[in-house]
């Protein structure tokens, strides 16, 4: 398979696209929902897409978030995502086709082996993190679960990635925190807020 | 009601139904439709239930409708096959309170065994059909459906697809309707379909279809978007969104009521265009209708007839329409060779109670007639523990025919022992209640001599843990009676009914061997709750003792995601292991210990 360099354009009507990917149980869908709610609160038209069902059994999970003045397709065309947030390295590589030229990969360096790899029937791609970093100087690979654990809960890894993404979106930090208060359950709020701020600090630092 | 909300199509249907005054809803879970009932059930003052199957759900809703209230039924596309019997006769009797059947097709088969296009069901049964393309339309059309249902005395179908069900978009709800129940009246000529009555009702349906076509011509949600140029695209449902994005400069006729089709509208709007294109998912439903009107549309010769569409596919089908604004040239340029990426298919979870029993059946070289549920995943290597599977409930009935055929052809005395003795049906508890019971009756009544294994994990796991008649609770969490599978099987005349613990491989092997060799029908219930439902009760993780491990790889044959091969050694991931212990039971070196 080949990576690509999209056309560097947004969709019609200035539609912008962010993709989130991971493995079942990583909270990808929740993170996409938080992002979408923030963008809607900011006044954008928003559409998201995801597939339920079999994903619960350890399969790949992809959520797509699109926003702009008026969004048509809930699916991101290939080569149009301005950012991909991935909680797992292999899943990050799988989405490269969707990234546009100049788009950013924001990736948690975690590795979750698929069954075929666990059993020695196929090989986990070596040097995935290095490859991602080589593709673009804007790409980021971080220890998101580690940072999230320091912030209070390793399960908030996705929120670290959202924090890194947030500096390239025209939405203020207060709006993020206010939406988190609406969307995130109270017991997880503190950890998520801290994880978000830690991500934002990485991006600005 | 001014708050705009970000909702899935399924949530929007539930809210739309609520705001339309629906008080009765019934369904059997099925991706991608499941969340409609789950959402609806949480709303105040409504009755919502999981029915044992879709036929039951629809019939219950018909009863509620005759009782004078607005009712809702939701099902996945293959569910309508199960409900097809009432589906085709309900339009004869018509409605009292309005009734809406939500049908969720699954183009691309994200979670289904086929990708049938259920628009033909609406046409075949003369039922008006509405197709939303986003959540706002899902909300609006759900409400509109009840107006149509009562105005035209007909059931209505809302035809969704996975991408509409499971994508989120913004919904602006409107004031809820206040609906008075319709008083019950007896009207047997209209509601008792003996042939003499049905013959009176069928012409009424035909006449109604004509009136509905007039409605379809004027239906405000049909959208004719005229732009300069010689080309028009006719489309419906989610495909409209792809067309709008791929061809922003082209005229579009977006059809929302797609049965009956608005032929006058189509003729008037499309008559002025030189080139007519049709973009629709799956079958050429619209295309054939437009062609029958004397037009020459271009559709399925360019647009894939299989799988889900998207903007890229639509754009590359009709590159000539993309224009400057929407044009994307060739698929994005290639940048760097990536290594081959291993796939990540869904698998049985670590600690899944299905693993032990499927492993045992595979070791016993059973011919496994399987069914629809998580356990179907055991078809994949390394378990490879399924021989055939078609639809809900078919495990038992197919096994019955298979065993008879093997007996008739003499394969019973085949070289590797009695082949007919190797036939086993495997079915989950929820699927058994759905449509396995009649199969069990078939086996008992017609002298089937195979073994039915019922995988009783106390929930409907695949679709996200819904209650069923064996769990003791209803959809709205009311306590209720529990079907006793052992007593049910015995009451059918099956004498040998046994229960095994799928975490005990020796017991599974012994009981299955005895039952498979029994020259009589038998039922083995493999009973353990779904491991995801009892997270708090997981056992101590096992570990591999490196001194004892001979690296023979037998444990890897279980396909457990907690067992990992790392640099030539097998290790157990402590966070993933649930302590079920079946790997310790298969290890010949006794190297797996607590």
Interface residues (C-beta under 8 A of the other chain):
Chain A: X1 X2 X3 X4 X5 X6 X7 X9 X11 X12 X13 X15 X23 X24 X33 X36 X37 X40 X45 X46 X47 X48 X49 X50 X51 X52 X53 X54 X55 X56 X57 X58 X59 X60 X71 X72 X73 X74 X75 X77 X78 X79 X90 X91 X93 X94 X96 X97 X100 X113 X114 X115 X116 X117 X118 X119 X120 X121 X122 X123 X124 X125 X126 X131 X135
Chain B: X4 X6 X31 X32 X34 X35 X110 X111 X134 X162 X163 X166 X167 X168 X169 X170 X238 X241 X242 X244 X245 X248 X310 X311 X312 X315 X325 X326 X328 X329 X331 X332 X333 X334 X335 X336 X337 X338 X339 X340 X341 X342 X343 X344 X345 X346 X347 X348 X349 X374 X377 X381 X382 X462 X463 X464 X556 X559 X561 X563 X564 X565
